[in-house]
Each structure stands twice: as C-alpha cells, then as structure tokens.
C-alpha cells in the first residue's frame, strides 16, 4: 500500500468503499440470476451501476445514524450494514428475515443497523426522514439522517414539503437524490422543469450540490461536507448524485425508451470496475488483495443464499402479529 494523499481519500476509506461496492455488485448479480432462471419469484429493482453513491455515504455514517431508502434499495441496505443473511431471508419471505418475511424486498427495515425504512411509495421517504431527524434533534446529540431517493421523487409534493420544513427547522438531514436520469420509463429532461435537481435547494435556503456519484472521491467529499454540516446542527443539504442504472425500472423492462447507445456507454464505464482498476493503479490495494475481496463477497452471498433457502417460512400465526389495528 501507499499514501493516497494525492487521491483525496484515505486507504481505509477507499478500501471500504470498494469492498462495499463489490458486495453490492455480487449480491445484485446473484439475485438477478435467480429471478431470470426462475429459481426465485420476487419483485426486485436492481441498483446495479449506482453502487458508489451508497458505498461512499455508508463509509461516512455511524451505526446509530439513520438511513431511509426506496424499493431500489439493496445498495443502501448493504452499505448501512444490514446483515446479508437476514437481508436475503427477507427477500425470500422467510421467518429469519429482517421483518420476519413479511416485508419482502420493497420493505426492508433493520433498526439495529440504522436502516429505518425502505418505502415502496415514490417520494414518501423524505417526510419520514424529517420525522427521524426531528426526533434526533429533540433528543440531543449529533445523530444524522440520510434519505436516498430517485430523480423522479423530486417532482413529488412530499419532496418540496420536506425540503421546506427541514430548512425551516434546521433538521440534521441530508437529502440525497440518486439521479440515474430515468424516472421509471421517463427521461429526466422529459419530466423535470429544471436542468439540475441541486438548483431546487435555493428555494429552501439550503446548500444544493451536484456531484459525480460514480466517482468515490467526489462522492465521499460532497457527502462528508453535508453530513458534517448536519451533525454540527447547521441544517439540511440537497445532494444530487449523478449516476446511471444498468437495468430497467423493473426486471421485465427492456429499456427501449433510452437513447441509442446510452446504456452501452454507461456499462462500458462501470463504476465498480473503474474503482477496481483505480485502487490497483494507485497502489491502494494489490491485485491479490482485490481478488480476495471479490472472493469474500462471493462466499458471503453464497452463504446468505443457502441461509435464506434453508430458513423456514413464517408461521400462520404471524399473520396477525405486528399489525396495527385502528379503533
């Protein structure tokens, strides 16, 4: 190993980001292959291509910090520290899952790691994050909440309401938009009136930062500034992390609405593979060390798959537990 001062990021941090991104990549590839071969039936939204955004943020958050994510949330869940065995078991609808098999891929929750909500409703995570941030503010201390969402969510009323309230009350929250340039089947420019999501921050008197979400140094730096600001009681920040999703909105999506050649170009610039080459070229890790990290990720995914597959399904009695009944 060598000094990484010229890179702008320490050896420990860059190694952690690469390790997390690799785990996400391997996990996603395995899960997609199970669905495509008919071994698993589940609603799944691949985050492949967006790994660096979550891995960089995860390297900055403490276990007691809060994270809120969306149904395309595998990268966020792993980056925040959700145990892979329990995560896979929940994907499989098993009793050993994070929500005892009753949440599924779109509703992962694991408070022990700070992953508080995975929501299936576009834009709904932002006001929930405000609630968590307000609770932390009232309790004292310096706990931070990060909420991740797609570019489509920035056109939902909840986005604007949440930004306004967070700024008004100086809540310790970071709004992170994973701008993968497509909201379901609609391109960013066809559905959004501004050129940059970050520009909307000015309306709410908070910093708005656009960053290359596929560059770990840039992403880590922007997220660190936002998180430190929130932790210091200085209020929210809107981050716009530019990235791209390698697969469609859902598994059956063939991406016909994308510009010709766009997807091929983005896949050719795979951010995880670029980071792999970068850590070797900059002598952060050796080729042998990189291969060991990749082998460990594959072994961990294989173990999680076996654990989930062999776990029991929920008992019938679980149908009436953990259910809220209004009066």
Secondary structure, 3 states (H helix, E strand, C coil): CCCCCCCCCCHHHHHHHHHHHHHHHHHHHHHHHHHHCCCCCCCCCCCCCCHHHHHHHHCCCCCCCEEEEECCCHHHHHHCCCCHHHHHHHHCCECCCCCCCCCCHHHCCEHHHCEEEEECCCCHHHHHHHHHHHHHHHHCCCCCEEEEEEHHHHHCHHHHHHHHHHHHHCCCEEEEEEECCEECCEEHHHHCCCCCHHHHHHHHCCEEEEEECCCHHHHHHHHHHHHHHHHCCCCCEEEEEECCCCCCCCCCCCCCCCCCCHHHHHHHCCHHHHHHHHHHHCCCCCHHHHHHHHHHHHHHHHHHHHHHHHCCECCHHHHHCCCCCCC
